[in-house]
Amino acid sequence: MEIGGPMACMYLLGNPDHYTNHQFTTFYWQSYVNEARRVWHPDVANGNERPERVALIKRHGRIVGMSPVYDYIYRSEELECLSLYQWVRRCKREKLSNPSNSEDISGDSEPDDLE
């Protein structure tokens, strides 16, 4: 396979080979399907079902498993109206900053005078 001169220059300069105004989200459909099957058919074990991967974190001396499936199942009441598609498209897990390290954003502090 041949590559044209402009495309070779793009790769050498570290530029992307295409531009888009969209951001794509990785979504593992099989994890959600397996969880739904467990609710309707708890006794039937599917032979091609892989165990779900979870991230283990240590929080307050306890080990907690984190999973995008459980994030959707146990979402807050404010997000109950979102379908699975809307939730995957709109919601993203973000780490909260430590409140002791964050700046005062309550608006009670006086702004600095610029002269």
All heavy atoms as an XYZ file, in Angstrom:
950
protein
N       0.843     -1.171      0.000
C       0.000      0.000      0.000
C       0.894      1.242      0.000
O       1.828      1.345      0.776
C      -0.891     -0.012      1.242
C      -1.817      1.155      1.323
S      -3.048      0.897      2.580
C      -2.661      2.212      3.693
N       0.585      2.150     -0.872
C       1.369      3.379     -0.963
C       0.671      4.503     -0.216
O      -0.547      4.541     -0.121
C       1.531      3.781     -2.428
C       2.402      2.825     -3.201
C       2.602      3.302     -4.625
O       2.498      4.526     -4.864
O       2.858      2.461     -5.471
N       1.500      5.396      0.297
C       0.978      6.583      0.990
C       1.483      7.787      0.227
O       2.640      7.830     -0.187
C       1.467      6.588      2.445
C       0.394      6.098      3.361
C       1.972      7.891      2.890
C       0.739      6.220      4.823
N       0.605      8.765      0.053
C       0.988      9.979     -0.659
C       1.912     10.842      0.182
O       2.009     10.697      1.406
N       2.595     11.757     -0.473
C       3.525     12.652      0.207
C       2.870     13.485      1.297
O       3.381     13.582      2.420
N       1.712     14.114      1.035
C       1.072     14.911      2.077
C       0.686     14.072      3.307
O       0.842     14.519      4.439
C      -0.173     15.479      1.403
C       0.165     15.498     -0.044
C       1.047     14.298     -0.253
N       0.222     12.848      3.073
C      -0.171     11.997      4.194
C       1.059     11.576      4.999
O       1.020     11.548      6.229
C      -0.923     10.763      3.693
C      -1.472      9.885      4.799
S      -2.683     10.698      5.858
C      -4.099     10.681      4.819
N       2.162     11.270      4.337
C       3.393     10.913      5.036
C       3.888     12.077      5.881
O       4.321     11.893      7.019
C       4.460     10.480      4.035
N       3.799     13.292      5.344
C       4.205     14.481      6.112
C       3.320     14.675      7.330
O       3.798     15.049      8.410
C       4.147     15.722      5.232
S       5.409     15.738      3.959
N       2.021     14.413      7.187
C       1.103     14.555      8.323
C       1.510     13.618      9.452
O       1.536     14.002     10.621
C      -0.334     14.251      7.885
C      -0.907     15.224      6.881
S      -1.485     16.723      7.649
C      -2.953     16.149      8.426
N       1.826     12.366      9.109
C       2.226     11.391     10.132
C       3.553     11.775     10.770
O       3.729     11.676     11.977
C       2.313      9.989      9.545
C       0.967      9.338      9.346
C       0.554      8.939      8.085
C       0.102      9.126     10.414
C      -0.677      8.341      7.892
C      -1.132      8.534     10.231
C      -1.509      8.149      8.968
O      -2.734      7.556      8.794
N       4.517     12.222      9.970
C       5.828     12.592     10.503
C       5.750     13.812     11.418
O       6.490     13.916     12.389
C       6.800     12.858      9.357
C       7.217     11.619      8.558
C       8.057     12.042      7.356
C       7.975     10.652      9.432
N       4.847     14.730     11.124
C       4.686     15.923     11.946
C       3.772     15.695     13.151
O       3.610     16.577     13.981
C       4.134     17.074     11.087
C       5.075     17.592     10.015
C       4.368     18.611      9.130
C       6.309     18.212     10.658
N       3.177     14.496     13.236
C       2.323     14.175     14.378
C       0.910     14.723     14.259
O       0.184     14.786     15.247
N       0.501     15.124     13.064
C      -0.854     15.627     12.860
C      -1.814     14.461     12.663
O      -1.417     13.402     12.167
C      -0.907     16.546     11.635
C      -0.144     17.823     11.857
O      -0.104     18.345     12.965
N       0.485     18.323     10.802
N      -3.072     14.636     13.028
C      -4.030     13.544     12.837
C      -4.334     13.326     11.358
O      -4.152     14.224     10.539
C      -5.268     14.028     13.591
C      -5.143     15.503     13.633
C      -3.679     15.802     13.657
N      -4.798     12.136     11.019
C      -5.111     11.843      9.633
C      -6.537     12.244      9.260
O      -6.938     12.145      8.114
C      -4.878     10.364      9.319
C      -5.698      9.449     10.198
O      -6.363      9.941     11.122
O      -5.673      8.232      9.953
N      -7.323     12.671     10.236
C      -8.663     13.183      9.964
C      -9.071     14.131     11.084
O      -8.517     14.095     12.169
C      -9.671     12.041      9.829
C      -9.939     11.333     11.122
N      -9.069     10.426     11.660
C     -10.962     11.453     12.003
C      -9.559      9.985     12.809
N     -10.698     10.596     13.044
N     -10.039     14.952     10.824
C     -10.553     15.893     11.809
C     -12.047     15.646     11.967
O     -12.738     15.362     11.001
C     -10.315     17.338     11.365
C      -8.860     17.691     11.287
C      -8.153     17.575     10.100
C      -8.181     18.112     12.413
C      -6.812     17.893     10.036
C      -6.831     18.430     12.365
C      -6.163     18.317     11.162
O      -4.838     18.621     11.109
N     -12.530     15.758     13.187
C     -13.956     15.604     13.442
C     -14.351     16.505     14.594
O     -13.536     16.818     15.450
C     -14.316     14.128     13.748
O     -15.709     14.040     13.974
C     -13.577     13.612     14.965
N     -15.592     16.925     14.593
C     -16.088     17.736     15.694
C     -16.861     16.883     16.704
O     -17.535     17.412     17.568
C     -16.955     18.888     15.175
C     -18.135     18.395     14.380
O     -18.266     17.215     14.089
N     -18.998     19.307     13.993
N     -16.745     15.574     16.594
C     -17.438     14.665     17.496
C     -16.439     13.994     18.430
O     -15.296     13.761     18.067
C     -18.178     13.569     16.719
C     -19.221     14.095     15.807
N     -20.417     14.598     16.253
C     -19.261     14.214     14.468
C     -21.148     14.991     15.231
N     -20.463     14.768     14.122
N     -16.911     13.669     19.641
C     -16.125     12.863     20.563
C     -16.872     11.556     20.755
O     -18.067     11.559     21.069
C     -15.948     13.567     21.903
C     -15.062     14.774     21.818
C     -14.854     15.406     23.178
O     -15.573     15.138     24.121
N     -13.862     16.255     23.272
N     -16.201     10.444     20.571
C     -16.833      9.144     20.643
C     -16.578      8.512     22.005
O     -15.519      8.691     22.599
C     -16.314      8.242     19.524
C     -16.627      8.785     18.159
C     -15.699      9.524     17.464
C     -17.875      8.587     17.604
C     -15.982     10.036     16.212
C     -18.184      9.107     16.353
C     -17.236      9.825     15.662
N     -17.563      7.792     22.495
C     -17.489      7.139     23.789
C     -17.435      5.634     23.586
O     -18.221      5.083     22.816
C     -18.736      7.485     24.639
O     -18.834      8.890     24.746
C     -18.640      6.875     26.008
N     -16.533      4.978     24.294
C     -16.453      3.523     24.235
C     -17.577      2.942     25.080
O     -17.795      3.351     26.217
C     -15.106      3.036     24.790
O     -14.068      3.659     24.038
C     -14.983      1.534     24.669
N     -18.303      2.000     24.509
C     -19.452      1.414     25.183
C     -19.403     -0.092     24.992
O     -19.384     -0.576     23.872
C     -20.741      1.999     24.593
C     -21.983      1.386     25.130
C     -22.357      1.603     26.439
C     -22.780      0.594     24.339
C     -23.510      1.038     26.947
C     -23.926      0.023     24.830
C     -24.288      0.253     26.136
N     -19.372     -0.837     26.081
C     -19.307     -2.298     26.034
C     -20.707     -2.855     26.227
O     -21.175     -3.058     27.347
C     -18.339     -2.822     27.085
C     -16.936     -2.314     26.878
C     -16.409     -1.298     27.664
C     -16.155     -2.822     25.843
C     -15.131     -0.826     27.454
C     -14.883     -2.347     25.622
C     -14.377     -1.355     26.427
O     -13.116     -0.876     26.212
N     -21.417     -3.089     25.119
C     -22.808     -3.506     25.119
C     -23.005     -4.844     25.813
O     -23.996     -5.048     26.527
C     -23.305     -3.557     23.678
C     -24.691     -4.067     23.535
C     -25.085     -5.244     22.997
C     -25.886     -3.401     23.947
N     -26.443     -5.353     23.039
C     -26.955     -4.230     23.620
C     -26.146     -2.175     24.568
C     -28.276     -3.888     23.889
C     -27.457     -1.850     24.839
C     -28.501     -2.693     24.501
N     -22.091     -5.762     25.639
C     -22.262     -7.118     26.166
C     -22.391     -7.118     27.687
O     -23.132     -7.924     28.239
C     -21.092     -8.010     25.732
C     -21.341     -9.483     25.949
C     -22.506    -10.002     25.120
O     -22.681     -9.636     23.964
N     -23.314    -10.849     25.711
N     -21.724     -6.228     28.379
C     -21.834     -6.160     29.840
C     -23.258     -5.841     30.270
O     -23.775     -6.419     31.226
C     -20.904     -5.088     30.390
O     -19.587     -5.332     30.018
N     -23.916     -4.931     29.573
C     -25.285     -4.556     29.910
C     -26.260     -5.679     29.565
O     -27.202     -5.939     30.306
C     -25.675     -3.268     29.191
C     -24.912     -2.083     29.701
C     -23.697     -1.721     29.135
C     -25.384     -1.334     30.769
C     -22.985     -0.634     29.611
C     -24.677     -0.247     31.246
C     -23.482      0.084     30.667
O     -22.764      1.156     31.140
N     -26.042     -6.341     28.440
C     -26.902     -7.456     28.049
C     -26.790     -8.589     29.063
O     -27.798     -9.173     29.478
C     -26.537     -7.949     26.626
C     -27.257     -9.236     26.286
C     -26.846     -6.868     25.609
N     -25.584     -8.907     29.496
C     -25.397     -9.975     30.483
C     -26.094     -9.640     31.795
O     -26.703    -10.517     32.424
C     -23.909    -10.225     30.736
C     -23.229    -10.863     29.548
O     -23.869    -11.447     28.684
N     -21.920    -10.730     29.489
N     -26.033     -8.401     32.224
C     -26.696     -7.997     33.469
C     -28.213     -8.104     33.329
O     -28.898     -8.552     34.253
C     -26.294     -6.578     33.848
C     -26.764     -6.145     35.199
C     -26.146     -6.950     36.335
O     -24.993     -7.404     36.206
O     -26.844     -7.125     37.357
N     -28.755     -7.712     32.189
C     -30.201     -7.819     31.966
C     -30.635     -9.282     31.917
O     -31.698     -9.635     32.426
C     -30.585     -7.106     30.674
N     -29.827    -10.145     31.329
C     -30.156    -11.576     31.292
C     -30.184    -12.182     32.684
O     -31.001    -13.043     32.973
C     -29.133    -12.329     30.435
C     -29.376    -12.187     28.979
C     -28.440    -13.090     28.198
N     -28.626    -12.866     26.786
C     -27.707    -13.083     25.877
N     -26.518    -13.531     26.229
N     -27.954    -12.853     24.614
N     -29.286    -11.731     33.553
C     -29.262    -12.258     34.920
C     -30.537    -11.929     35.674
O     -30.963    -12.685     36.528
C     -28.057    -11.709     35.683
C     -26.819    -12.474     35.386
C     -25.678    -12.022     36.263
N     -24.553    -11.859     35.357
C     -23.700    -10.875     35.354
N     -23.784     -9.933     36.267
N     -22.748    -10.810     34.480
N     -31.152    -10.797     35.364
C     -32.394    -10.412     36.037
C     -33.546    -11.284     35.576
O     -34.338    -11.760     36.380
C     -32.705     -8.919     35.771
C     -34.063     -8.540     36.311
C     -31.627     -8.048     36.391
N     -33.648    -11.548     34.261
C     -34.766    -12.308     33.725
C     -34.549    -13.815     33.844
O     -35.496    -14.564     33.991
C     -35.006    -11.931     32.267
C     -36.035    -10.856     32.129
C     -37.343    -11.026     31.818
C     -35.851     -9.464     32.321
N     -37.970     -9.821     31.814
C     -37.078     -8.833     32.117
C     -34.766     -8.668     32.666
C     -37.271     -7.475     32.226
C     -34.938     -7.307     32.777
C     -36.178     -6.727     32.557
N     -33.326    -14.273     33.707
C     -33.015    -15.702     33.753
C     -31.854    -15.953     34.709
O     -30.735    -16.223     34.276
C     -32.650    -16.221     32.356
C     -33.682    -15.930     31.317
N     -34.892    -16.573     31.293
C     -33.699    -15.046     30.288
C     -35.610    -16.114     30.279
N     -34.904    -15.184     29.661
N     -32.085    -15.896     36.012
C     -30.966    -16.033     36.956
C     -30.375    -17.436     37.004
O     -29.203    -17.600     37.340
C     -31.588    -15.659     38.302
C     -33.043    -15.868     38.130
C     -33.353    -15.649     36.688
N     -31.151    -18.454     36.645
C     -30.665    -19.836     36.747
C     -29.950    -20.315     35.497
O     -29.222    -21.299     35.538
C     -31.831    -20.780     37.046
C     -32.492    -20.443     38.367
O     -31.794    -19.889     39.243
O     -33.690    -20.720     38.524
N     -30.145    -19.631     34.381
C     -29.549    -20.062     33.115
C     -28.171    -19.433     32.978
O     -28.007    -18.221     32.995
C     -30.438    -19.646     31.918
C     -29.785    -20.062     30.614
C     -31.815    -20.239     32.056
N     -27.164    -20.279     32.850
C     -25.798    -19.786     32.643
C     -25.479    -19.866     31.168
O     -25.545    -20.928     30.572
C     -24.806    -20.610     33.450
N     -25.128    -18.742     30.583
C     -24.774    -18.699     29.179
C     -23.308    -19.106     29.032
O     -22.446    -18.549     29.690
C     -25.011    -17.289     28.631
C     -24.949    -17.237     27.131
O     -24.562    -18.202     26.488
N     -25.331    -16.110     26.570
N     -23.017    -20.052     28.150
C     -21.667    -20.575     27.996
C     -20.670    -19.565     27.456
O     -19.495    -19.612     27.781
N     -21.132    -18.627     26.620
C     -20.197    -17.662     26.029
C     -20.141    -16.354     26.815
O     -19.602    -15.381     26.348
C     -20.567    -17.384     24.570
C     -21.955    -16.780     24.441
O     -22.653    -16.582     25.423
N     -22.356    -16.517     23.216
N     -20.687    -16.341     28.002
C     -20.699    -15.131     28.826
C     -19.358    -14.955     29.527
O     -18.897    -15.825     30.250
C     -21.820    -15.240     29.860
C     -22.009    -14.027     30.693
C     -23.193    -14.191     31.622
O     -24.242    -14.638     31.169
O     -23.026    -13.874     32.807
N     -18.746    -13.827     29.302
C     -17.474    -13.522     29.965
C     -17.763    -12.805     31.281
O     -18.710    -12.029     31.371
C     -16.631    -12.596     29.100
C     -16.137    -13.231     27.843
C     -15.245    -12.254     27.118
N     -14.974    -12.708     25.773
C     -14.505    -11.942     24.831
N     -14.265    -10.671     25.070
N     -14.274    -12.431     23.638
N     -16.930    -13.011     32.267
C     -17.134    -12.254     33.507
C     -16.852    -10.775     33.271
O     -15.975    -10.412     32.485
C     -16.123    -12.859     34.486
C     -15.140    -13.578     33.641
C     -15.829    -13.948     32.360
N     -17.625     -9.944     33.925
C     -17.473     -8.502     33.745
C     -16.209     -8.020     34.433
O     -15.874     -8.460     35.525
C     -18.682     -7.780     34.338
C     -18.635     -6.310     34.132
C     -19.807     -5.610     34.770
O     -20.725     -6.277     35.224
O     -19.769     -4.378     34.819
N     -15.529     -7.101     33.799
C     -14.325     -6.515     34.389
C     -14.723     -5.301     35.217
O     -15.508     -4.474     34.780
C     -13.351     -6.090     33.315
C     -12.763     -7.246     32.587
C     -11.742     -6.772     31.602
N     -11.181     -7.911     30.909
C      -9.996     -7.929     30.375
N      -9.239     -6.857     30.441
N      -9.553     -8.985     29.769
N     -14.175     -5.230     36.402
C     -14.430     -4.089     37.277
C     -13.097     -3.498     37.711
O     -12.087     -4.184     37.759
C     -15.258     -4.483     38.520
C     -16.642     -4.948     38.137
C     -14.562     -5.531     39.344
N     -13.114     -2.228     38.032
C     -11.935     -1.566     38.570
C     -12.033     -1.610     40.087
O     -13.067     -1.276     40.653
C     -11.867     -0.128     38.079
N     -10.981     -2.040     40.744
C     -10.958     -2.095     42.197
C     -10.201     -0.889     42.732
O      -9.084     -0.612     42.311
C     -10.292     -3.379     42.678
C     -10.983     -4.679     42.278
C     -10.162     -5.861     42.749
C     -12.371     -4.745     42.840
N     -10.845     -0.176     43.654
C     -10.198      0.962     44.286
C     -10.322      0.813     45.793
O     -11.233      0.155     46.285
C     -10.798      2.311     43.835
C     -12.263      2.400     44.214
C     -10.602      2.540     42.363
C     -12.822      3.784     44.071
N      -9.403      1.412     46.500
C      -9.437      1.384     47.957
C      -9.929      2.734     48.443
O      -9.325      3.763     48.155
C      -8.056      1.080     48.524
C      -8.062      0.819     50.001
C      -6.704      0.343     50.466
C      -6.745      0.004     51.938
N      -5.462     -0.486     52.410
N     -11.043      2.722     49.155
C     -11.656      3.963     49.630
C     -12.044      3.797     51.094
O     -12.816      2.910     51.426
C     -12.880      4.280     48.781
C     -13.479      5.622     49.065
C     -14.598      5.904     48.129
N     -14.066      6.522     46.930
C     -14.783      6.772     45.859
N     -16.033      6.440     45.820
N     -14.236      7.357     44.827
N     -11.487      4.635     51.942
C     -11.764      4.601     53.384
C     -11.460      3.234     53.983
O     -12.204      2.726     54.808
C     -13.214      4.984     53.684
C     -13.615      6.309     53.123
N     -13.074      7.494     53.563
C     -14.489      6.641     52.134
C     -13.609      8.498     52.890
N     -14.466      8.005     52.008
N     -10.375      2.616     53.548
C      -9.955      1.339     54.091
C     -10.732      0.142     53.569
O     -10.512     -0.979     54.012
N     -11.634      0.355     52.620
C     -12.414     -0.733     52.037
C     -12.121     -0.835     50.552
O     -11.839      0.171     49.903
C     -13.908     -0.486     52.236
C     -14.301     -0.451     53.696
C     -15.749     -0.087     53.882
N     -16.612     -0.971     53.126
C     -17.890     -0.705     52.877
N     -18.421      0.404     53.304
N     -18.622     -1.558     52.194
N     -12.193     -2.017     50.006
C     -11.994     -2.217     48.575
C     -13.357     -2.214     47.908
O     -14.265     -2.939     48.306
C     -11.237     -3.526     48.300
C      -9.841     -3.426     48.898
C     -11.184     -3.799     46.806
C      -9.011     -4.666     48.746
N     -13.501     -1.372     46.878
C     -14.771     -1.188     46.195
C     -14.577     -1.505     44.721
O     -13.600     -1.075     44.114
C     -15.263      0.273     46.361
C     -16.576      0.488     45.649
C     -15.366      0.642     47.826
N     -15.512     -2.253     44.141
C     -15.494     -2.536     42.711
C     -16.299     -1.496     41.960
O     -17.420     -1.185     42.343
N     -15.730     -0.934     40.900
C     -16.419      0.081     40.111
C     -16.664     -0.461     38.714
O     -15.773     -1.027     38.094
C     -15.579      1.353     40.047
C     -15.342      1.959     41.404
S     -14.212      3.329     41.384
C     -15.050      4.466     40.341
N     -17.886     -0.282     38.230
C     -18.269     -0.809     36.935
C     -19.215      0.177     36.254
O     -20.091      0.744     36.906
C     -18.972     -2.150     37.122
O     -19.735     -2.488     36.007
N     -19.089      0.384     34.940
C     -20.034      1.265     34.254
C     -21.461      0.722     34.279
O     -22.408      1.488     34.272
C     -19.511      1.351     32.824
C     -18.376      0.427     32.710
C     -18.023     -0.074     34.070
N     -21.618     -0.602     34.340
C     -22.958     -1.184     34.429
C     -23.592     -0.788     35.756
O     -24.748     -0.352     35.812
C     -22.906     -2.723     34.288
C     -24.272     -3.334     34.499
C     -22.348     -3.107     32.935
N     -22.859     -0.913     36.832
C     -23.384     -0.549     38.140
C     -23.561      0.956     38.267
O     -24.444      1.424     38.985
C     -22.501     -1.084     39.250
C     -22.535     -2.585     39.354
C     -21.389     -3.305     39.605
C     -23.714     -3.293     39.176
C     -21.413     -4.685     39.688
C     -23.752     -4.658     39.242
C     -22.604     -5.357     39.511
O     -22.645     -6.720     39.584
N     -22.744      1.739     37.577
C     -22.943      3.189     37.561
C     -24.319      3.522     36.994
O     -25.005      4.417     37.487
C     -21.871      3.888     36.731
C     -20.514      3.881     37.387
O     -20.432      3.578     38.596
O     -19.531      4.160     36.681
N     -24.719      2.804     35.945
C     -26.031      3.060     35.351
C     -27.152      2.515     36.232
O     -28.170      3.187     36.437
C     -26.117      2.444     33.952
C     -27.482      2.632     33.328
C     -27.881      3.886     32.885
C     -28.359      1.574     33.208
C     -29.127      4.075     32.323
C     -29.614      1.756     32.642
C     -29.993      3.007     32.203
O     -31.227      3.191     31.666
N     -26.980      1.321     36.765
C     -28.030      0.708     37.582
C     -28.301      1.532     38.831
O     -29.450      1.774     39.197
C     -27.643     -0.737     37.962
C     -27.644     -1.618     36.721
C     -28.597     -1.302     39.008
C     -27.093     -3.006     36.967
N     -27.262      1.978     39.498
C     -27.398      2.694     40.759
C     -27.213      4.205     40.582
O     -26.705      4.868     41.478
C     -26.411      2.140     41.784
C     -26.623      0.673     42.035
C     -25.674     -0.254     41.634
C     -27.767      0.215     42.642
C     -25.854     -1.605     41.840
C     -27.967     -1.139     42.857
C     -27.015     -2.038     42.457
O     -27.209     -3.380     42.670
N     -27.641      4.755     39.460
C     -27.516      6.193     39.223
C     -28.469      6.956     40.144
O     -29.418      6.401     40.680
C     -27.778      6.517     37.767
C     -29.183      6.207     37.293
C     -29.242      6.265     35.778
N     -30.582      6.081     35.279
C     -31.154      4.902     35.083
N     -30.495      3.793     35.349
N     -32.382      4.827     34.613
N     -28.209      8.240     40.308
C     -28.996      9.052     41.240
C     -30.406      9.296     40.703
O     -30.693      9.078     39.528
C     -28.295     10.382     41.493
O     -28.258     11.124     40.295
N     -31.284      9.770     41.577
C     -32.672     10.015     41.197
C     -32.785     11.083     40.111
O     -33.701     11.039     39.299
C     -33.480     10.445     42.418
C     -33.686      9.336     43.413
C     -34.510      9.789     44.611
O     -35.086     10.897     44.554
O     -34.584      9.031     45.576
N     -31.856     12.027     40.081
C     -31.894     13.071     39.065
C     -31.671     12.507     37.661
O     -32.093     13.095     36.677
C     -30.832     14.146     39.340
C     -31.096     14.972     40.568
C     -30.584     14.317     41.841
O     -29.857     13.303     41.750
O     -30.923     14.807     42.924
N     -30.999     11.368     37.578
C     -30.686     10.768     36.278
C     -31.587      9.586     35.927
O     -31.383      8.935     34.913
C     -29.224     10.315     36.259
C     -28.190     11.422     36.491
C     -26.801     10.825     36.567
C     -28.274     12.471     35.414
N     -32.598      9.307     36.749
C     -33.496      8.174     36.495
C     -34.249      8.306     35.180
O     -34.613      7.311     34.575
C     -34.494      8.016     37.642
C     -33.913      7.402     38.885
C     -33.603      5.925     38.718
O     -34.338      5.228     37.993
O     -32.619      5.475     39.315
N     -34.498      9.523     34.721
C     -35.266      9.726     33.493
C     -34.453      9.435     32.234
O     -35.015      9.330     31.151
C     -35.809     11.150     33.450
S     -34.517     12.403     33.410
N     -33.129      9.285     32.355
C     -32.283      9.044     31.183
C     -32.319      7.579     30.768
O     -32.204      6.685     31.598
C     -30.835      9.430     31.482
C     -30.542     10.898     31.759
C     -29.067     11.080     32.060
C     -30.954     11.762     30.597
N     -32.464      7.354     29.479
C     -32.343      5.993     28.956
C     -30.863      5.597     28.953
O     -29.984      6.439     29.192
C     -32.902      5.926     27.535
O     -32.077      6.664     26.654
N     -30.590      4.338     28.662
C     -29.199      3.874     28.620
C     -28.402      4.646     27.575
O     -27.278      5.076     27.831
C     -29.150      2.375     28.335
C     -27.776      1.758     28.191
C     -26.963      1.934     29.465
C     -27.886      0.286     27.834
N     -28.994      4.855     26.411
C     -28.306      5.600     25.353
C     -27.978      7.021     25.805
O     -26.861      7.508     25.621
C     -29.158      5.630     24.086
C     -28.615      6.552     23.027
C     -27.513      6.181     22.270
C     -29.175      7.809     22.811
C     -26.989      7.037     21.314
C     -28.665      8.657     21.862
C     -27.577      8.274     21.109
O     -27.061      9.123     20.173
N     -28.960      7.706     26.386
C     -28.745      9.077     26.838
C     -27.695      9.127     27.938
O     -26.874     10.032     27.980
C     -30.055      9.679     27.346
C     -31.061      9.905     26.261
C     -32.418     10.259     26.834
O     -32.772      9.847     27.931
N     -33.184     11.026     26.064
N     -27.722      8.148     28.829
C     -26.763      8.130     29.926
C     -25.335      7.945     29.410
O     -24.414      8.626     29.838
C     -27.131      7.034     30.921
C     -26.250      6.993     32.101
C     -26.306      7.788     33.205
C     -25.143      6.125     32.308
N     -25.314      7.466     34.075
C     -24.582      6.442     33.550
C     -24.577      5.096     31.562
C     -23.486      5.782     34.053
C     -23.484      4.443     32.065
C     -22.947      4.786     33.297
N     -25.160      7.020     28.475
C     -23.820      6.782     27.916
C     -23.339      8.012     27.168
O     -22.176      8.385     27.242
C     -23.839      5.542     26.983
C     -22.581      5.457     26.151
C     -24.019      4.278     27.789
N     -24.233      8.666     26.462
C     -23.869      9.824     25.650
C     -23.569     11.058     26.493
O     -22.663     11.826     26.181
C     -25.006     10.133     24.686
C     -24.653     11.058     23.579
C     -25.783     11.140     22.597
N     -26.974     11.673     23.214
C     -27.432     12.902     23.004
N     -26.787     13.691     22.199
N     -28.517     13.321     23.602
N     -24.278     11.250     27.593
C     -24.177     12.497     28.349
C     -23.325     12.429     29.607
O     -22.792     13.440     30.048
C     -25.568     12.963     28.770
C     -26.443     13.334     27.613
C     -27.772     13.788     28.126
N     -28.671     14.105     27.031
C     -29.909     14.469     27.208
N     -30.415     14.566     28.415
N     -30.662     14.733     26.174
N     -23.229     11.268     30.233
C     -22.592     11.180     31.548
C     -21.175     10.634     31.434
O     -20.909      9.738     30.645
C     -23.414     10.302     32.478
S     -25.071     10.934     32.746
N     -20.300     11.170     32.250
C     -18.905     10.741     32.255
C     -18.420     10.742     33.697
O     -18.720     11.654     34.467
C     -18.085     11.723     31.419
C     -16.630     11.380     31.300
C     -15.956     12.352     30.358
C     -14.924     13.135     31.110
N     -14.211     14.092     30.291
N     -17.677      9.723     34.078
C     -17.150      9.655     35.436
C     -15.967     10.605     35.549
O     -15.059     10.595     34.732
C     -16.674      8.239     35.741
C     -16.037      8.111     37.113
C     -15.412      6.762     37.310
N     -16.383      5.717     37.321
C     -16.993      5.290     38.433
N     -16.715      5.829     39.575
N     -17.873      4.323     38.372
N     -16.007     11.429     36.581
C     -14.915     12.346     36.847
C     -14.554     12.274     38.317
O     -15.415     12.113     39.174
C     -15.319     13.785     36.498
C     -15.470     14.019     35.026
C     -15.739     15.465     34.699
O     -15.780     16.298     35.624
O     -15.917     15.763     33.514
N     -13.285     12.394     38.586
C     -12.806     12.375     39.958
C     -13.051     13.737     40.586
O     -12.746     14.776     39.996
C     -11.316     12.039     39.991
C     -10.773     11.863     41.373
C      -9.328     11.417     41.332
C      -8.821     11.215     42.737
N      -7.464     10.714     42.761
N     -13.627     13.733     41.789
C     -13.871     14.982     42.495
C     -12.587     15.465     43.134
O     -11.796     14.675     43.641
C     -14.933     14.786     43.577
C     -16.327     14.436     43.089
C     -17.250     14.169     44.262
C     -16.881     15.553     42.236
N     -12.404     16.758     43.131
C     -11.218     17.316     43.764
C     -11.417     17.337     45.276
O     -12.535     17.341     45.771
C     -10.944     18.715     43.243
O     -12.019     19.566     43.584
N     -10.318     17.398     45.978
C     -10.349     17.459     47.434
C     -10.850     18.837     47.847
O     -10.282     19.841     47.453
C      -8.942     17.202     47.977
C      -8.938     16.993     49.468
O      -9.963     17.137     50.132
N      -7.786     16.645     49.988
N     -11.936     18.926     48.648
C     -12.474     20.250     48.991
C     -11.502     21.125     49.764
O     -11.559     22.340     49.676
C     -13.695     19.945     49.852
C     -13.851     18.487     49.887
C     -12.694     17.861     49.197
N     -10.575     20.541     50.510
C      -9.629     21.356     51.268
C      -8.604     22.026     50.358
O      -8.038     23.055     50.712
C      -8.907     20.506     52.310
O      -8.152     19.492     51.666
N      -8.373     21.459     49.156
C      -7.399     22.027     48.225
C      -8.022     23.005     47.243
O      -7.315     23.732     46.561
C      -6.703     20.918     47.441
C      -5.840     20.064     48.326
O      -5.470     20.463     49.426
N      -5.529     18.874     47.858
N      -9.351     23.009     47.143
C      -9.986     23.873     46.150
C     -10.099     25.299     46.666
O     -10.092     25.553     47.858
C     -11.370     23.330     45.796
O     -12.203     23.376     46.935
N     -10.224     26.218     45.731
C     -10.332     27.623     46.086
C     -11.730     27.918     46.608
O     -12.671     27.164     46.385
C     -10.054     28.486     44.854
C      -8.661     28.343     44.324
C      -8.453     29.193     43.081
O      -9.319     30.046     42.799
O      -7.455     28.984     42.409
N     -11.889     29.051     47.278
C     -13.180     29.485     47.781
C     -14.014     29.964     46.605
O     -13.732     30.993     46.008
C     -12.993     30.607     48.807
C     -14.324     31.061     49.390
O     -15.292     30.274     49.317
O     -14.382     32.193     49.897
N     -15.051     29.214     46.254
C     -15.885     29.588     45.120
C     -17.272     30.015     45.576
O     -18.178     30.163     44.785
C     -16.000     28.430     44.109
C     -16.581     27.184     44.770
C     -14.680     28.141     43.471
C     -16.922     26.087     43.797
N     -17.457     30.229     46.871
C     -18.774     30.584     47.379
C     -19.159     32.014     47.044
O     -20.311     32.384     47.152
C     -18.822     30.377     48.897
O     -17.888     31.225     49.527
N     -18.230     32.845     46.675
C     -18.525     34.221     46.328
C     -18.447     35.157     47.520
O     -18.731     36.340     47.399
N     -18.110     34.653     48.705
C     -18.035     35.475     49.896
C     -16.747     36.288     49.961
O     -16.678     37.277     50.673
C     -18.128     34.611     51.161
C     -19.463     33.889     51.240
O     -20.426     34.383     50.621
O     -19.524     32.844     51.899
N     -15.742     35.869     49.235
C     -14.457     36.573     49.319
C     -14.486     37.831     48.461
O     -15.200     37.914     47.476
C     -13.324     35.644     48.871
O     -13.532     35.290     47.537
N     -13.714     38.803     48.867
C     -13.628     40.076     48.150
C     -12.738     39.921     46.923
O     -11.686     39.302     47.014
C     -13.027     41.143     49.074
C     -13.837     41.432     50.315
C     -14.986     42.383     50.024
O     -14.883     43.136     49.036
O     -15.967     42.346     50.762
N     -13.107     40.494     45.793
C     -12.211     40.437     44.632
C     -11.027     41.362     44.827
O     -11.114     42.372     45.517
C     -13.099     40.917     43.471
C     -14.181     41.691     44.109
C     -14.381     41.118     45.487
N      -9.907     41.003     44.250
C      -8.712     41.836     44.338
C      -8.902     43.112     43.541
O      -9.483     43.107     42.456
C      -7.485     41.077     43.813
C      -7.158     39.884     44.671
O      -7.506     39.901     45.868
O      -6.540     38.940     44.142
N      -8.457     44.211     44.094
C      -8.535     45.496     43.393
C      -7.397     45.585     42.375
O      -6.250     45.325     42.696
C      -8.421     46.673     44.363
C      -9.647     46.781     45.260
O     -10.727     46.323     44.824
O      -9.505     47.305     46.385
N      -7.733     45.935     41.160
C      -6.734     46.131     40.112
C      -6.572     47.613     39.884
O      -7.532     48.336     39.617
C      -7.157     45.445     38.820
C      -7.309     43.934     38.880
C      -7.851     43.423     37.574
C      -5.981     43.293     39.203
N      -5.397     48.116     40.033
C      -5.165     49.551     39.833
C      -4.075     49.794     38.837
O      -3.214     49.068     38.610
C      -4.795     50.204     41.151
C      -5.962     50.168     42.107
C      -5.621     50.881     43.407
O      -4.905     51.896     43.384
O      -6.070     50.419     44.434
